[in-house]
Amino acid sequence: MIAEDAITLVKALIREAGCDGIYDCVQNAETFRFTSEEYHKFVEPYDLKVLDCANSISKYTSLLRLERRQKQKYGKIIEQRR
């Protein structure tokens, strides 16, 4: 539900409001909220859906800056944004 709402917002911002792209802040990625396994199972698929949408209609989606220890946990998100 939240991902679908975010997708609706992304489309409206880019197509209707004329934004060049989006800055995507990955929510619930903090290590105190989810383990790596939980993140990959419950959060990442929906983050990727939103990024797929944004990348399909704009070439301007911001990059996420992560520390080296976080790159292993969020690798798919980083690759999606390149």
N, C-alpha and C positions, 0 to 999 in steps of 0.2 A: 504494500500500500504506500509506504513512504517513498520507495523508489519510483513508483508510477507518478506520484505527485511531483517528485523532483524532475522527472522526465518532462512532465507537462510544463513545469516552470522553465526548464532549459529551452524547450522549443519556443515558448512565448518570448523569452528574453532575446533569443537570437533571431527568430523569424519576425516577430511582431514589434519588439522594442528596438531592434536594430543593434543589439550588442554584438561585438565581434566574436566573443567567446565567453567562457566562464572560468571562474576560479572555483575549483571543487575542493572543499574541505572535508576530508574523510572523517566522518563521525564515528565515535566508539572504537577508535583504533588505539586508544591508550591502553598500555599494558596492564593497568589495574582493573580494566573493565572486562577484558576477554583474554583467554589464552590464545596462542597462535592457532591452535586447532579450532577453537570456537570461532575465532575471527574468520578463518577460511571457510567454515561451514555455514555460519549464520549471517555474516555481514558482507564479506567480499563479493559474493555473487550479485548482490544488489548494487553495490558500489560500481561494479563492472557494467551493469546494465545502464546506469546513468552515464558513465563515461563513454560507452559505446554509442549512445544516442548523441551526446555532445560532439564526439569525434566524427560522427557521420554527417553533421550539418555545419561544423565549424572546424577550422584548422587551429584555432586558438583556444586550447584548453591548458590551463596552467599545470606546471610540474610540481610534484610534491617533493619537498626536501626532507630526507630522512637521514638519521644517523646510521652508520654502518650496521650496528646491531639490529636495527629495525628493518633493514632491507630484506633480510631473510624472511621476516614475518609478512611483509607486504610486497613481495616481489612481483606478483601479477599486476597489482595496481601500478607499480612503477613502470613495468613493461607496457601496459596499456596506454600510458601517457606519453610514450616516446613517439 
